[in-house]
Amino acid sequence: MADHYATLGVSPDAPPDELKRAYRKLARELHPDTNPDPEAVERFKSITHAYEVLSDPEKRRRYDMYGDDKATPGFGDIGGISDLFATFFGGMGGRTARGPARGADVLAEVSITLEEAAEGVEREVELTLLGECSECSGSGAAPGTFPSRCSDCGGTGELRQVRRTMLGDMVTATPCARCGGRGQEIADPCKTCVGRGRVRVEEALTVQIPPGIEDGAQLRVTGRGEAGTRGAGRGDLYVAIGVEEHPVWRRVGADLGCEVEVPFTVAALGGTIEVPTLEGPEEIEISPGTQPGDIRHLKARGMPRLSGRGRGELVALLKVRTPTELSPEEESLLKRLADLRGESVGEHKGGFFDKIKEAFQ
């Protein structure tokens, strides 16, 4: 039995995000349009099947318990009951030629800062993909010529054989080998694309990233993927957004969080401090007796919501800062305060080795 986890190179307890990243990486390496190696084509089928099973929670549960046969019950790759009828009885209601295949979807990755995610930003995406051949306009035929009806299948895209059995005539239909099931053949292929109708091109596209977008989100641009075969429609472009970590703020959905230092005198007596926000520093009031770990909520100072309905909040975690160097006057004042509060404080000790000796004692 195939090990789907080993196929994707992940552990059995891998979360969905890790599965998705592993599949994307392998799919880019093994896709038939970019890697013509026959072994790569087979591996591409294997990783696609593995991801199809493991990305579905119910299929993954059945696979972990019973194996692949129970994870994907039914006819699987045969294509369902209608294809089964088409294979043995010539289809239900006839079959038309298989048209040109739509182009493959393309994935691009863009990295932006948290500030750019808050404001929204434009990014230019550079792509290397299979585009329509300009010489033949994607038809695959040499300029001035056109694809013709397949001489073997007559344009149906399939060949049928009739066998007489005890139950009557049995019709078996198979894709036409000459035209690949398309119903057309090219007598004089285009020299630029060798009859494929597509060539590798480089394109640049400007993508508008909306305010409030989150790390890992994907934007879909319809019709900007790879060109289809012989003039078929293009696939779609998916732009995966990566939002860089920020040195000050941490993000949870539309909310932001940060740590803010409070001088111990302000914490004790009250006052004001500045909290960093997306719009710049903002003053907030600190009440007397504020403790380390207290939290302040700043409404509508977080990230804009992608839906456009307002903003999240900014949560400030207060850290009381104790001074490390005191002047003689400051030290005297603190000792006086300790005396007034009846608190016992130690005398200032000597150098490093005195402190070590005191620690051991």
N, C-alpha and C positions, 0 to 999 in steps of 0.2 A: 504493500500500500504506500502511495506517495506521501511524503511528509510535507504538508503545505507550509509549515513553519520554516523548515529547512530550505524549501524552494525560495521563499522570500528572504531568508537569512535573518529571521527574528526568533525570539524565544517564545515558548508557548503562552507566556503571560503578557505578551506585548500588547499595549493599549492600541486603540484604533488609529491614533495619530501616527504612531510608529509604523503600523502596517501600511498606512497611506504613503508615508515618506519612502519606505523601502520599495513599494510597488512603483512609485513614480520614478525613482532612480533606475530601477531595472528596466522599466518600460522604455525610458529614453535610450538606454544602451542597446536594447534588443528589438526595437520596433522594426518590422520588415522594410519600411520605407528608408530607414537609415542604416540598417545592417542586413545585407543580402545573404549572409551566411545561413545555409539551411539549418544548421544546429541552433542558430540564434532564433530562427522562426519557431522551431519546436519549443525552445525555452520560453519564448514570448507567450506561446499558448499555455505553457505550464504555469507561469507566474500569473497570467490573467485568470486562469481557472482557480488557482490557489487564493488569489485576492477576492474573487467573487464569493468563495465560500467563507473565508475568514472575516470579510467586511460585513457580512450579514449575521447579526447576533444569534438568530435561531439556527442558521446553517452551521455556524461555528460551534454552537452548543452540541448539535447532533454529531458534528465531525469529531469533537473531543471525546464524545461518549461511544460512538459506534464506528467511526471511520468515514471514508469518503462516500461509500455506497449509500449510506443513510443520510449523509449531509445533502446530497443532490439526487433525491429520488426521481423516478419518472424516466423519460426518454433522454434527458440530458442534451448532448450535442447533436442528437439526431434531428432535433428541431421541432418536436411535438408531433401530435397525431396527424395533423394535416400534411406535414412533410413525409410521414411514414406512408400515408395513402399515395402521395405523389410518387414515391419511390417504387411501389409495387403495382399500382393500378393506373399510373399516368396522371394522377392528380384529381382533384374534385372540381369540375367545371373548367378544366383546361389550364394551361400554363403559358405565360407570356415570357418572352426573352428577358434575361436578366440585364437591366440597364447598367450604364457606367456607374462605377462606385463613387459615392461622395468622398470628398477629401477628408483626411485624418484631422482630428483636433490637435491643437498645439498648446503646450504649456510653457509659459514664461514666468520668471521670478523677478520681483522688484522689491528693493529694500528702501524703507523710508524711516525718518526719525519720528519720535512721538509728537513733536511740534507740528510736523507736516501732516501727521495723521489727524491732528486736531483741526488744522486749518483747511485740509484738502489740498491736493497738489497735482500738477501734471507731470507725467514721466514719459520719456521716449523709450520705447521698447524696440530693440533691434532683433530681428528674426532671420534665421537661415532655414528655409523650408522648400518644399516642392511647390513651385508655382506654374502657372499655365505657360506653355511654350509659345513665345510670341511669333515664331516662324510659321506655325501651323494653326495658331489660335486654339490650341488644345485638342484638335481633332486627331492628331497622330499621323495624318496623311500629308504627303508632300504638297507644297503650295500649288494650287491649280488642280489638285485631285481631291477625291472624296472617298470615304469608306463605302464599301459596297455590301450588298446582302451576302451573307455567308453562303458559299456554294454547297456546303455539306448539309446544313440544317435548314436552309431556306429562310433564315432570319428568325427562326423560333428560339434559337439558343440551346436546343436540346435534340438528342437523337433518341428515337423510340424503337423498341423491338417488341414484336408480338409473338407470344408463345401459346400454343394450344395445350390445354390441360384438361383434366377430368371435370374441372369446375368451369371451364370455358376459356375464352381468350384472356391471357394475362399480358398486360402492357408494362414494359419496363422503360423508364425514361432516364437518360444520363446526360449531363452537360456536354455540349459539343466541344470536342478537343480542338478543332481548328480555330474557333472564335472565342473560346473560353466562356461560352454561355451568353455572349453579348449579342449574337445575331448578326454581327458585322465583321468584315475582315478588311484589312488594308493591303492593297496590292503594291502600292508605292509608298513606303514609310517616310516620314519626315527625317531628314538627315541630322537635324539638330537634336531632337529628342528620341530618335531611333524608334518612332512609332508609339512612344508612351504618352505623348501629349503633355508631358510635364518635364521641367528641368529645375535644378536647384538654383534658387535665387536668394538674394538678401533684401529684406524690407525693413523699413522703420515706421513705427506707428506711435502716435501720441495718445496716451491713455489718461483719462481724467479720473483721479482717485478721490472719492467723496470724503467729506469730513466725518470723523468718527469711526473710520474703518479699523478693524481689529487685526492683530497678528494672525496669519493663517487663512484669512479670508481670500476668496477668489472672485475676480471680476470676469464676466463672460462678454466677449466681443464677437457677435454673430458674423459669420462669413469672412473671418480674417485668418482662418487656419490654412491648411494646405489645399491646393487645387485638387479637384476630383479628376478621375481618369476620363480622357476624351470629352472634355467640356462639361463634365458633371459639376455640381455645386461645390463650393469650398466648405471645409470644416470650420469649426469655431476656434477662437483663441481664448484660452483661460490664463489670466494673469494672477499668480499667487503673490499675495502681499506679505512681506515680512517687516514687522515694526521693531526697530532696534530698541534694546534696553536703554533706559534713561538713568543717568547717575543720581538723580534726585528723586524722581517719582517712580512708584510702582503702580501698575494699572490692573484693575479688576473690572472688566466690563466697561461701563462708562465712568466709574469712580477712580480717583487717583489717591494715593497715599504717600506721605513723606514724614521724615523725622525732623523735628525742629528743636534746637537747643534753647533752653531758658536759663538765664543767669540765676543763681540760687537766691540772690537778693530780690529779684523780681518775683520768683516763685514764692518767697516768703511774704513779701510786702504787697505784691500786686503791681501791675503796670502794663506795658504794651510790648509786643514783639512783632517781628515781620515774618510772614509765612510766604514762601515762594509759590506763585500761581502762574498759570499760562500767560496771564496778562501782565505779570510783573509782581514785585513784592506787595503784600497787603498786610496792613497792621490789624492785629486782633488784641482784645483785652485779656489779660491774665489776672485772675482773681487771687487774693491773698491765700496762702496755704496750698497752692497748687503742688501736686505730688508728681514724681517721676512716673511716666506711663499714662498720665491723663490724656484724654483725647478731645480735640476740638473739630467740629464739623463745619465746613464752609460750603453752604448751599450753592449750587450752580457754578462751581469753580472747577468741576472736573471736565471730562471729555464730552464733546457733543454726541448725542445719540444718533446712530446711523439712520433712524427713522425720521430724524429732523425734529423730534419732540423734546426740546429742552436739552439740558446737560446734567451729567452726574455731579456728585459732590466731591470735595477735596477733604480728606481725613488727615489731620495733623497729629502725630504722636509726639507728645512733649517729653523731652529729655532734659532734666535739671543738670546744669553744668556746675560742678564744684571747682573753684579756682585751685590751681596747682602751685602758684607762686604768690606769696603775700608780702607786702611791705611790712616793716615793723609796726607802722601805725595801724594797718589793716589787721594784723595779727593781734594787736592789743585790743582793738575794738571787738574782735570775735571772742577773745578770752573774757572780756567784760560782759558780753552777751551770755556766754556760758555760765558765768558766775551768777548773773541775774536769774537764769533759768535753773540754777542748781545742778548743772551738768558738769561732769568731770571730764576734762580734756588732758591729753598727754603733752609733755614738753617736747619741743623740737629736738630730735636726736641728731647725732653727728653724721659721719659719712656712711659709705656703702657697707663697710665691714661691721660697723656698729649695728646697722639694721639687720644684717645676717645673724649676728650673734644674738640679738634680741629675739629673732624668729625661732632659733633653736631652743632658747630658754623658755 
